[in-house]
Amino acid sequence: MSGPILVWGAGAIGGSLGAAFIRAGHEVVFVDVAADHVAAINAHGLRIAGPIFEDTVTAKAFTPDELQGRFERVFLCVKGHHTAAASRALAPHVADHGYVVSAQNGLNEPVIAEAVGAERVVGCFVNFGADYLEPGVVHYSGRGAVVVGELDGTTTERITAIHALMREFEPRAVLTDNIWGYLWGKLIYGTLLFATALTDDSIADVLANARYRPMLTELALEVGAVANAAGIKPEAFDGFDPAAFAPGAPAAETTRSFDEMVAHNRRSTKSHSGIWRDIAVRKRKTEVDAQIVPIVEKARSLGVPTPLTARLVELIHDIEDGRRSLDLANLDDLAGSARAAAGAEA
């Protein structure tokens, strides 16, 4: 496939990917709902800051209502709770034989499929560190896993080409026949990140805190049990090993995985999650309803209890709505829920 690459959502993920594609010689067109960001890119280019590379790349940028034309290669890089609206808006711009790569957090592929057709959706998993700083500026702060795969696990000409393209961003990018396993692995890990966002402490500091590791382990076990009930085998990445959080896993393996996740996060200049940044810096809603609520709903349909995950959603909502502040006490609340759940099972 040829022609410009359309990157819909020019924030942390989309900006980092798009800039790398441009640096590799591809033409990229950005779309973003933030008019000031679009104006800044058109006036001065998109500046990438951070330890991986520093550069300002030139590209055309549009708001959704300004975009014209159809594109064979589309990367959707918006927040999970904006997926449905963005998918409907981009659908007319996807060429007949084009595709949409869901470079997002969460299980957004089925939502995109409703707008463009399942045959035109490609699964993607990303775990690199990046933040939108200001109009025209994105901070690419740390390397992380990048994985692509067809939703049905087949190896096609297009997925091979997409994998080659993603290797121009991350040389260690993986082509998998189990993209759902990676997406569910990220859901388990992402649930831990939501827990770290209940406090102002960094990701690494929370994961390293022995006081909260038992609760975090129980949280991961809940989500892993949902994946297992759904027939999904979660995959490991960046120090997170789902097998270390399976029922009956040796304590030493769980400790090892925690320690490796801490080490991975300490290597990144991105100390806090995008979830925390949404709450503490940008003062906006997180992706909790798009990422974590579907886990609870899926668990309910499968008859799997997820009391900690449900309580985590409530705590995030409380913080979003100003009913509680970011504090370690929120982790103590969640730990109390874990003890109560364990007592109820006993």
Secondary structure, DSSP 4 states (H G I P E B T S, - for coil): --SPEEEE--SHHHHHHHHHHHHTT--EEEE-S-HHHHHHHHHH-EEEESSS--EEE--EEE-TTT--S-EEEEEE-S-GGGHHHHHHHHGGGEEEEEEEEE-SSSS-HHHHHHHH-GGGEEEEEE--EEEEEETTEEEEEE---EEEEETT----HHHHHHHHHHHTT-TT-EE-S-HHHHHHHHHHHHHHHHHHTTSSS-HHHHHH-TTTHHHHHHHHHHHHHHHHHTT--PPPBTTB-GGGGSTT--HHHHHHHHHHHHHHHHHSS--S-HHHHHHHTS-S--SHHHHTHHHHHHHHHHT---HHHHHHHHHHHHHHTTSS-S-HHHHHHHHHHHHHHHHHH-
